[in-house]
Amino acid sequence: MLNTAIIGLGRWGQSLVTSAQGKSDLIRFTCAATGTRAKAEDFASSAGIELKDSFEAVLAEPSVEAVVLATPHLQHAEQIALAAAAGKHIFVEKPFTMTKASAREAVAATERAGVTLALGHNRRFHPNMHRLRALVRSGELGTVLHCHGEMASPTGLFMRAGGWRTDPDQSPAGGMTGLGIHLVDGMIDLFGEVEAVACQSVHRAAPSGAEDTTSVLLRFRSGQTGSLLAFTATAPTYRFMVAGSAATVTITGATLDRFSLQPVLTTPGAPAAPATHDTVEGFDTLRAELDAFAQAAQGGTPYPITPAEMIHGVAVLEAIVAVVGKDRFVTVS
């Protein structure tokens, strides 16, 4: 059992604790530090977690073997370095850091310390993503032409102006840091490095004035293309599609439950091959990622997201942010 501290007990930090506390045989949360202690006291008490006064106090606790960082994005790089220096294993929520340079430094700090590093892209762990990965890597989809991802949430409709999640420095390019970065990670996992990006990100409905409608085009080093949509002011949505020359796969549902495979018609005039549809309900991806972290930290199977993928994901995010607001459109005459 990995004795772990949670840093940040806002909505997402509490979700991580709830997914594992008292349910996992591999990880347990023993203490915490958070920005606003008064707001977390009741939850911490109910979860059996001791609240510490600071991140530094957590790192000084000998019984703490690992930390989970559910903190504002710009804090990640420094907190990873401090936790590594204290000899703690580290799980950090996405985005890993906000620049490729800081991502490299964070990885180097954990490598020097010899601690396990994990990144919170929970959707990698869903059985339907495992199934899609196997199909891509076996070649059963044929030549992949394009991949497309969509994620949407209504959270932007309820976020106040001035909060860190609506701060354009903490959360640039609309829904990219909260939603789109998950899609980028899935694409890197399946198809390798991204070579170039284009992006438009605008405000439409969020009361805070933050950008809430973001679309991205991607080109991979393999020559394959991709696209993604991230919305923060509409109904919850998830869709991940891979179009291959032999078949198209689509995963849908806010929790990735539905899997569809449509074979390509290969003989002109022949009846179309029937699509297959399957459903996997109730899988807890948060618990799965935390269990994988604990297993890796205790000498088991390495965490499936490599440091190189963590760094490249940040590089893609940085490139997307850099191109927002740059006119890459041709006016229609």
C-alpha positions in Angstrom: 0.0 0.0 0.0 1.5 3.3 -1.1 1.0 6.0 1.6 0.2 9.1 -0.4 -0.6 12.8 0.1 -3.0 14.8 -2.0 -2.0 18.4 -2.8 -5.0 20.4 -3.8 -8.5 19.4 -2.4 -10.7 21.3 -4.8 -13.3 19.5 -6.9 -10.8 17.4 -8.9 -8.6 16.6 -5.9 -11.6 15.3 -4.1 -12.7 13.2 -7.1 -9.2 11.5 -7.1 -9.4 10.7 -3.4 -13.0 9.4 -3.7 -12.1 7.1 -6.5 -9.5 5.2 -4.5 -9.8 5.8 -0.7 -11.0 2.6 0.9 -11.4 1.0 -2.5 -7.9 0.4 -3.7 -5.5 -2.3 -2.4 -2.5 -0.3 -3.8 -2.9 3.3 -2.7 -4.3 5.3 0.2 -4.4 9.0 1.0 -3.1 9.8 4.5 -2.6 13.5 4.5 -3.2 16.6 2.4 -2.4 20.3 1.8 -4.7 22.7 0.0 -5.0 26.3 -0.9 -8.1 27.0 1.2 -8.1 24.8 4.2 -11.5 25.7 5.6 -13.2 24.5 2.4 -11.5 21.1 2.7 -11.8 20.3 6.4 -15.1 18.4 6.3 -14.1 16.3 3.2 -10.7 15.5 4.7 -12.2 14.4 8.0 -14.8 12.2 6.2 -12.0 10.6 4.2 -9.7 10.0 7.1 -7.0 12.4 5.8 -4.9 14.7 8.0 -4.7 18.2 6.8 -1.2 19.8 6.9 -0.6 23.5 6.8 1.6 23.5 3.7 3.1 21.6 0.8 6.5 21.8 2.6 4.9 20.2 5.7 3.7 17.3 3.6 7.1 16.8 2.1 8.7 16.8 5.5 6.4 13.9 6.7 8.5 10.7 6.7 5.5 8.4 6.3 4.5 10.0 3.1 5.9 8.0 0.2 4.2 9.8 -2.7 2.3 12.9 -3.6 -0.6 13.5 -6.0 -0.6 17.1 -7.4 -4.1 18.5 -8.2 -2.9 22.1 -8.2 -3.0 25.1 -10.5 -1.1 24.3 -13.7 1.7 26.9 -13.3 2.6 25.4 -10.0 3.3 21.9 -11.3 6.9 22.3 -12.5 8.2 23.7 -9.1 6.2 21.3 -7.1 7.5 18.3 -9.1 11.1 19.5 -8.5 10.5 20.0 -4.7 8.7 16.6 -4.3 11.5 14.8 -6.3 14.2 16.4 -4.1 12.3 15.1 -1.0 12.3 11.6 -2.5 8.6 11.3 -3.0 7.0 9.5 -6.0 4.9 12.0 -8.0 1.5 11.8 -9.8 0.6 15.1 -11.4 -2.6 16.2 -13.0 -2.6 17.3 -16.5 -1.3 19.4 -18.1 2.1 18.2 -17.0 3.7 21.7 -17.1 3.0 24.7 -19.4 6.2 24.8 -21.4 8.4 22.2 -23.0 11.5 23.6 -21.3 9.9 23.3 -17.8 8.6 19.8 -18.7 12.2 18.7 -19.5 13.4 20.1 -16.3 10.7 18.4 -14.3 11.5 15.0 -15.9 15.2 15.5 -15.2 14.5 16.3 -11.5 12.6 13.0 -11.1 15.3 11.0 -13.0 18.0 12.4 -10.7 16.0 11.5 -7.6 15.1 8.1 -8.9 11.4 8.5 -8.2 8.4 7.4 -10.2 6.6 10.0 -12.3 3.0 9.7 -13.5 0.7 12.0 -15.4 -3.1 12.1 -15.0 -4.5 11.2 -18.4 -7.1 8.8 -17.0 -8.8 8.1 -20.4 -5.8 6.0 -21.5 -6.9 3.4 -19.0 -10.4 2.8 -20.3 -10.9 -0.7 -21.8 -12.3 0.8 -25.0 -9.1 2.8 -25.4 -7.1 -0.4 -24.8 -9.1 -2.1 -27.5 -8.6 0.8 -30.0 -4.8 0.8 -29.3 -4.6 -2.9 -30.0 -6.5 -2.5 -33.3 -4.2 0.4 -34.4 -1.0 -1.4 -33.5 -2.0 -4.7 -35.1 -2.8 -2.9 -38.4 -6.4 -4.1 -38.4 -7.7 -0.7 -39.3 -5.4 -0.5 -42.3 -3.7 2.8 -43.1 -4.9 5.4 -40.7 -6.1 8.5 -42.6 -7.3 10.7 -39.8 -8.2 10.9 -36.1 -10.7 13.2 -34.5 -11.5 13.9 -30.9 -14.2 16.0 -29.1 -14.6 16.8 -25.5 -17.2 19.2 -24.0 -18.3 20.3 -20.5 -20.6 22.9 -19.1 -18.1 23.9 -16.4 -17.3 27.2 -18.1 -20.9 28.3 -17.5 -20.3 28.2 -13.7 -16.7 29.5 -13.3 -16.3 33.0 -12.0 -14.0 35.6 -13.6 -10.8 35.9 -11.7 -10.5 32.3 -10.7 -7.4 30.4 -11.7 -9.2 28.1 -14.1 -10.4 31.2 -16.1 -7.0 32.9 -16.0 -5.6 32.9 -19.5 -2.1 32.3 -18.2 -3.2 29.2 -16.2 -5.7 28.0 -18.8 -4.9 29.3 -22.2 -6.6 28.3 -25.5 -10.1 27.8 -24.0 -10.7 24.2 -23.0 -7.2 22.9 -24.0 -5.8 22.5 -20.5 -8.9 20.9 -19.1 -10.2 18.9 -22.0 -8.3 19.1 -25.2 -5.0 18.0 -23.7 -6.6 14.6 -23.0 -7.3 14.2 -26.7 -3.8 15.2 -27.6 -2.4 12.5 -25.2 -4.6 9.9 -26.8 -3.4 10.8 -30.2 0.2 10.8 -29.2 -0.3 7.4 -27.6 -1.8 5.9 -30.7 0.0 7.7 -33.5 3.2 9.2 -32.2 4.6 12.7 -32.5 2.7 15.7 -33.8 4.6 17.8 -36.4 2.4 20.9 -36.8 -0.8 22.5 -35.4 -3.3 25.2 -36.3 -5.9 26.6 -33.8 -8.8 28.9 -33.4 -10.1 29.6 -29.9 -12.9 32.1 -29.2 -15.4 33.2 -26.5 -19.1 32.5 -27.1 -21.1 31.9 -23.9 -19.0 31.6 -20.7 -20.0 34.4 -18.3 -16.4 34.9 -17.2 -15.4 35.9 -20.7 -13.0 33.1 -21.1 -12.6 31.3 -24.4 -15.0 28.4 -24.5 -14.9 27.2 -28.1 -11.6 25.8 -29.4 -10.8 23.8 -32.5 -7.4 22.4 -33.6 -6.0 20.8 -36.7 -2.9 18.6 -36.3 -0.4 16.9 -38.7 1.6 14.0 -37.4 5.2 13.2 -38.4 3.8 10.0 -40.1 1.8 12.2 -42.5 -1.5 11.3 -40.9 -3.8 14.2 -40.0 -6.0 14.9 -36.9 -8.5 17.3 -35.5 -10.0 18.1 -32.1 -12.7 20.2 -30.5 -12.9 21.4 -26.9 -15.9 23.2 -25.6 -16.4 24.4 -22.0 -19.9 25.9 -22.2 -22.1 23.1 -23.5 -23.4 19.6 -22.6 -20.9 16.9 -21.6 -19.6 15.1 -24.7 -16.8 12.7 -25.6 -16.0 11.3 -29.0 -12.8 9.8 -30.4 -12.8 8.6 -34.0 -10.1 6.8 -36.0 -10.6 6.5 -39.8 -8.6 3.7 -41.4 -8.6 2.2 -44.9 -9.9 -1.0 -43.5 -12.3 0.2 -40.8 -13.4 3.2 -38.7 -13.6 3.0 -34.9 -15.6 5.5 -32.8 -15.6 5.7 -29.0 -18.4 7.8 -27.6 -20.1 8.7 -24.3 -19.1 11.0 -21.6 -17.4 8.1 -19.9 -16.2 6.4 -23.1 -18.7 3.6 -22.7 -19.7 3.0 -26.3 -17.4 1.4 -28.9 -18.3 1.0 -32.6 -16.3 -0.5 -35.5 -17.4 -0.1 -39.1 -15.5 -2.2 -41.7 -14.8 -0.7 -45.1 -16.5 -2.1 -48.1 -13.7 -3.8 -50.1 -15.6 -5.4 -53.0 -17.7 -3.1 -55.2 -21.3 -4.2 -55.2 -20.9 -6.5 -52.2 -23.2 -6.1 -49.1 -21.7 -3.7 -46.6 -20.2 -5.5 -43.6 -22.2 -4.9 -40.5 -20.9 -2.5 -37.8 -20.2 -3.9 -34.4 -21.3 -2.0 -31.2 -20.2 -2.8 -27.7 -20.6 -1.1 -24.3 -18.4 -1.1 -21.3 -20.2 0.5 -18.3 -19.0 1.7 -14.9 -15.3 1.5 -15.4 -13.4 3.9 -13.0 -10.6 5.4 -15.0 -9.4 7.6 -12.0 -8.9 4.6 -9.8 -7.2 2.7 -12.6 -4.6 5.5 -13.2 -3.9 5.8 -9.4 -3.5 2.0 -9.1 -1.1 2.1 -12.0 0.9 4.8 -10.4 1.1 3.0 -7.1 2.1 -0.3 -8.8 4.9 1.5 -10.7 6.1 3.3 -7.5 6.4 0.0 -5.7 8.5 -1.6 -8.4 5.8 -3.1 -10.6 4.8 -2.4 -14.2 6.1 1.0 -15.4 3.5 3.7 -15.7 2.3 3.6 -19.3 2.8 7.3 -20.2 6.5 7.7 -20.8 8.5 10.9 -19.9 9.1 11.5 -23.6 5.3 11.5 -24.2 4.8 13.8 -21.2 7.2 16.3 -22.7 5.9 16.0 -26.2 2.3 16.6 -25.0 3.4 19.8 -23.4 5.2 20.8 -26.6 2.0 20.3 -28.6 0.0 22.3 -26.0 2.6 25.1 -26.1 2.4 25.2 -30.0 -1.4 25.3 -29.9 -1.3 28.2 -27.4 1.3 30.0 -29.5 -0.9 29.9 -32.7 -4.1 31.1 -31.1 -5.0 34.5 -32.5 -2.7 34.2 -35.4 -4.5 34.5 -38.8 -4.1 31.3 -40.7 -7.3 31.6 -42.7 -7.7 32.4 -46.3 -10.6 34.7 -46.9 -13.4 33.3 -49.0 -14.0 35.5 -52.0 
